[in-house]
Amino acid sequence: MTERSSRVWNLSKARGISSACRSSVNCIGKLKCDHGQLINLLLSLGGEIRIEKNSWAAFQRSHFGKSLGKSAVAGCLSQLKAKAESAGLKVIEVAPYKLKLSQYDPYTDSFQKKELRERWHRAGTDEEYIQRDVLSAILLYCADLETQTHIPKAALALLEGAKQLLKDAEYWKTQPTSSQDPRDPRFAPEPKALTPEAVRLEILGGSGDSPLQPSCPNGSKGAEGKVRACSKETFPLQRGVV
């Protein structure tokens, strides 16, 4: 009885490069599709979109270069501006050094510098914390762009109305002062970001061109099977500004 010899197949260099190129093209195609879904979702919400102006080239020269290259943020913003202009909508870029969104505290009406790894902001008490980028987005939504100033009263009212929605999405958390957890809650890990389709399902109830079914009837299940109330009532977003 003879034993069959095992063969080891080696891919040629050209074939390996071709396979890598196909994989790269597939990743780029999926990224463009995700960008398109996100942009369509944003444009369906309002006629004015506010974003913080950043120098992406400067970020790429720093230690964010690899992550920025994978996410193609600059390309997404260019596509957003082009689509908004063709639809007669506005995209307003706000200088970060004036409003200092990540440093402003609407609860104390003051500014405080944070470390980059400090991802949670104290929400008025030592027991409640809101995700840093979410708070920045709400502050930008409520800011007076003509005077480049914050309106803390409007921001606090919106935060109170959105609290339950943010808790459901795990962007607002409560840690009792009696907790035995020695870790600083400001440096806790962040929740995983939702896809554009999941956001549409949770916030808009599957409206628009989404193939997903609405989740907004009272007590219905969300994307993760959890029973949630209709978020339109929890977070009364004013149409016209995103």
Secondary structure, 3 states (H helix, E strand, C coil): CCCCCCCCCCCCHHHHHHHHHHHHHHHHHHHHHHHHHHHHHHHHHCCEEEEECCCHHHHHHCCCHHHHHHHCHHHHHHHHHHHHHHCCCEEEEECHHHHCCCCEECCCCEECCCCCCCCEEECCCCCEEEEHHHHHHHHHHHCECCCCECCHHHHHHHHHHHHHHHHHCCCEEECCCCCCCCCCHHHCCCCCCCCHHHHHHHHCCCCCCCCCCCCCCCCCECCCCCECCCHHHHCCCCCCEC
